[in-house]
């Protein structure tokens, strides 16, 4: 039997197929893992409102558990919906980030409840809306809203021009915030020392599960911290090459080919040892 006692799953491009669905095979594999006593945690960049339909589809609202939302700024109880952990960017840091982004001509987005607040309309916000189902609201005095304190700031843009902005932001607020690209065209700014890894460590401690018994699976740079923290860090076959290079193993199949189900069936429920990890 596997020594893994907790599995943390990223959503987009990991658990979800390209059409934003979860296959019956994958849902069944997750439920079988839970029946075997393994705790399954969803760890997403999505806000709680955009995570809810998937946690319900997996039946997570029916039993005690945790959901890591907003890339780690919020931990929510799956069965009650209550926030048990949350942190926000210091207002001064958030305003510096917004001012620099606005001065360079970038729009900025904030997520609260079931709304995506944006400084101005843009094609990336339209795509984000299709991805998450959140409604858009353009805020005239966006800076004033930022000053009130936010969970995270998202700056959308062409990947080639986002990179210089990321370097600029690291110079000014690198010590006071966490920065990464969740998708090549989404630059995210979170509170300092906040990411999926710190949130997963918090959840594992609450559940009484040691680090070495935790497996985390993701595909993108916002998954880096939890993949590095977990006893077994796994990258999706369709993942960013940087994530693949740092993970202990890479799935044989992509998110569109039931990569999660294949891993659970073979290595968690089956008898195959996890490659290169020393885990069985």
N, C-alpha and C positions, 0 to 999 in steps of 0.2 A: 504493500500500500504506500502511496506517496506520502512524503513528509510535509508536503504543502498543506497549510491550513487556511490560507486566505489568498484569494485571487482578486487583483485590482484590474479592472478593464476600462481602457479608454473607449470612447464612443465612436466619434466620426472617423471613418477609414480604418477602424479596428473592429469593433463589435458590429457597427452598422455597415451594411452593403452600400454600394454607390447610390442606390435608390432610397436610402435611409430606412431600410427595413432590416429586421432580424429574422433569419431563416428559422423554420421549425426545428431543423437539426440543431442549430446553435442554442435555441431556447431550451430544447430538451436536454442538451449536454450540460447547460448551466444548472438546470433543476436537478439533474442527477448528481452533479457535484455537491450541490447544497444538501441533498438527501444523504450524501456520504459524510456530512458534517463539515464541509468546507464553506467558509464565509466568502460570499462574492460581493465585491464593492464596485460600484460604478464610479469612475474618476474622470470627469469631463471638464472642458472649458465652458460648457454651457451653463447658463444660469438655471436655478431650480425649475422655473416654469417650462424651460425647454428640455429638461431632463425627465420631467414627470411622466410623460406618456410611455417612455421606454422602461422606466422603473416599474410602472404598473403592468406593462406587457409581460415583464418577467416575474410579476407577483411579489415584488419587493415591498409593496405597501401592506402586505399581509403578515409580515414577520419583522421583528426588531432587526435593524441594520442601519448602515450609514451610506450616504451619497456624498461624494466629493464634487462640489460644484465650483464654477468660476475659476477653474485651475487652482483650487486650493484656498480661495479666500472665504469659502463657506463650506461647512460640513453640516449636513442635514440628516435628521433621523428619517429613514425610509418609511417607517410605519406611522409616524405622527406628523411629519412635515416640519417639525420644529428645527430651528437653527441651534445647534449645540456648540458651534464654533464659528466665529466670523471676524474678519479684520479688514480695515480699509487703508487706502493710501493716505499718508499725512497730507492735509490740504495744501500746504506750501509746495510739497513735491509735485502734487497733481497739477497745481497751477503752473509751475515751471514747465512741466511736460506739455501741458496744453498750449502755453504761450509759444514754446519752441516749435511745436507741430504747426500751429496756426501761422506763425511767421514764415514757415517754409512752404505754406500753401496746402497743408494736409487737412482733411476733415478728421474729426475725432468722434468716437462713439462711447456711450455709457449704457450699462444694462442695469435696470432696476425692475423688480417684480416681473411683469410680462411685457415690458416695453424696452425698445431699443431707442435711446435718445441720441440724436445725431446733430452735429454742429451745422451740417449742410447735406443736402441730398447727394448721393454718389452711387455709382454702379456696384461698388462692393457692399454697400449697405443693402442694396436690393437683393444681391446674392445671399447675404447673411439672413435676410428675412425669409427667403425661400428655404434656407437650410434649417432655421430654428423655428419658424412659424411666428416669431415675435412681430408685433406691429411697430412701425417707425413713427417717431415724433421728432420733428425739427424744432430745436430750442433756440430762440432768438438770442437770449443772453446765456450762452453755454458756459462761459467762464464763471458766472455766478453759481451755476449748478455744480461745477467742478469744485468750487471753493467750499461747498458744504461737506465734502468728503465722499469718496466713491470706492467701490470694491476694486474696480479696475478700469483702466482706459484702454481702448483699442483704436489703433491708428491704421486705417486701411490704405493700400496704395500699391502701385506697381513694385514688384520685388526689387528691381534694379535701383529705384530711387528711395526705397525704404531703408536700404542698407546704410547709406550716408546719414540718414536721420537717426537710425539706431546708434551709430557711432557718436553722433552729436549728443544724443540723450544720455548715453553712457558716461560721457565726459561731465555732464552737468548734474545728473541725478543717479549715477551708477551705484553710489554707496547708500542711497536712500530708497531704492526701488529694485524690483526684479523685472528684467526685460527679456523677452524672447519672441520668436515668431511661432505662432500656433499653426498657421498656414503661411506659405511664402508671402502672401499678400496681406497678412494680418500681423501687425506688431503690437504686442500686448505689454502693458505696464501694470505691475501688481505691487502690493506693499513689500517692503524689504523682508528677506528671508521667508518668503511665502511662495509655495508652489505645490504641485501634486505630491511631491516627495515628503514635505513637512506635514501635509494633511494626512497622507497615508500612514506616516509614523505615529501621528496622534490617534488615528483610528485603530491601528494595530495594538497600541498600548492600552486603549480602552477595552479592546476585546481580549487582552491578555495573550496576544500571539507574538512570539519573537520574530525579529526581522528575518532570520534565516528561513522561516516557514511561510514567508510571503512571496508570492509571484505577481509581478506587474507586467502588463502587456500594453504597448502603444505603438504609434507610428511616426509621431512628429516631435519637434523640439520642445513642445510644452509637456511631453511625457518624459523628457530626459531625467528630471529629478527623481521621479518615482521608479524609473527603470534602474537608475544608479543606486537608489536606497534599498530596494527590495532584495531579498536573498537571492531571488532569481529574476533577472530582468530580461524580458522578451520583446523583440521587435517584430513587427509584421513584415511579411515578404514584400508588401507594397509600400513599406515605410521609407522615410528619409534615410539616405545612405549614412548620414552621421549617426543616426539612432541605431542602425544595423551594426555599425562598427563598434559601438560601445556596449551593446547588449550581450548577455551571456549566450543567447541563442536567437535564431530567427525562425519564424514559422515556415513550414514548407508551402503553405497555401496563403493566398491573399484574403482580404476581407470579403471579396466577392465569391470566394470559393470555400467558405466556411472554415477559415483559418483558425478561429477560436475553437470551434467544435472539434476540429481535427486535433488540436493540441490537448484539449481536455480529455477527449476519448482515448488518446494514445498514452499520454504522460501522467495525467491526473487520475483517471479512472482505470486506465490500463496498466500494463506492467513494464512499459518501456521507460528506461531512465532518461531524465532530461539531459540532452546532449551538453557535454562540456561543463556541467555544473556540480557534479558529484551528488546530485539529488536523485532519489528514486521515488 
